[in-house]
Amino acid sequence: MNLGLDATAIAAQLRGAYFGTTAAEIQVGVESYEIDVRLLEEDRNQIIDLERFTIHAPNGADVPLSSVAVIEQVRGYSRIQHVGGQ
């Protein structure tokens, strides 16, 4: 099944959920404020939270991260391993 997801799209959703993304900007007088959203700290501090993370595919499907990525806890540098050169 083609979900229309690639590593860049998945990484962007994870980055937004864990580090925050700007959802809106409001103007109060002359001041402008960005509204940033991210997961609550208690929802992003354990490996099980990552395993339960849901990716939103372009076709509208909600897909568990574990169905499109191998999640394992190991020591070492962060890396993305591409399969089939993609």
C-alpha positions as CSV (number, residue, x, y, z in Angstrom):
1,M,0.0,0.0,0.0
2,N,1.4,3.4,-1.0
3,L,0.8,5.9,1.7
4,G,2.6,8.8,0.0
5,L,5.1,9.1,2.9
6,D,8.8,9.6,2.7
7,A,11.5,10.0,5.3
8,T,11.3,13.8,5.0
9,A,7.5,13.9,5.7
10,I,7.9,11.5,8.7
11,A,10.8,13.5,10.1
12,A,8.9,16.7,9.8
13,Q,5.9,15.3,11.8
14,L,8.2,13.9,14.5
15,R,10.1,17.2,14.7
16,G,6.9,19.2,15.1
17,A,5.4,16.9,17.7
18,Y,8.6,16.7,19.8
19,F,10.1,20.1,19.3
20,G,7.1,22.2,18.4
21,T,5.6,23.9,15.4
22,T,3.9,27.2,14.9
23,A,0.1,26.6,14.5
24,A,-1.0,30.3,14.3
25,E,0.1,33.8,14.8
26,I,-2.0,36.4,16.6
27,Q,-1.8,40.1,16.7
28,V,-2.5,42.0,20.0
29,G,-2.1,45.7,19.3
30,V,1.3,46.2,17.8
31,E,2.6,42.9,19.2
32,S,2.6,39.7,17.3
33,Y,2.6,36.3,19.0
34,E,3.2,32.8,17.6
35,I,1.2,30.0,18.9
36,D,3.4,26.9,19.1
37,V,2.1,23.4,19.7
38,R,3.9,20.2,20.7
39,L,3.2,17.0,22.6
40,L,3.0,17.3,26.4
41,E,6.3,16.4,28.0
42,E,4.8,13.3,29.6
43,D,3.7,12.2,26.1
44,R,7.2,12.4,24.6
45,N,9.8,11.3,27.2
46,Q,9.7,7.5,26.8
47,I,10.4,5.1,24.0
48,I,6.8,3.7,24.2
49,D,5.6,7.2,23.3
50,L,7.5,7.1,20.1
51,E,6.2,3.6,19.3
52,R,2.6,4.8,19.8
53,F,3.2,7.9,17.6
54,T,0.8,8.3,14.7
55,I,1.8,9.7,11.3
56,H,-0.7,11.5,9.2
57,A,-0.4,10.3,5.6
58,P,-1.3,12.6,2.6
59,N,-4.1,10.2,1.7
60,G,-5.8,11.0,5.0
61,A,-4.8,7.8,6.8
62,D,-3.4,7.8,10.3
63,V,-0.5,5.3,10.4
64,P,1.4,4.0,13.4
65,L,5.0,5.0,13.2
66,S,5.9,1.4,13.9
67,S,4.3,0.4,10.6
68,V,6.6,2.6,8.5
69,A,9.8,2.6,10.6
70,V,11.8,0.2,12.7
71,I,12.1,1.6,16.3
72,E,14.8,0.2,18.4
73,Q,16.8,1.6,21.3
74,V,20.5,1.4,20.8
75,R,23.6,3.4,21.9
76,G,25.2,5.5,19.3
77,Y,24.8,8.5,17.0
78,S,21.5,9.5,15.5
79,R,21.0,8.3,12.0
80,I,18.4,7.6,9.3
81,Q,19.1,4.4,7.3
82,H,17.5,4.5,3.9
83,V,16.2,1.3,2.4
84,G,16.6,0.8,-1.4
85,G,18.3,4.1,-1.8
86,Q,15.2,6.1,-0.9
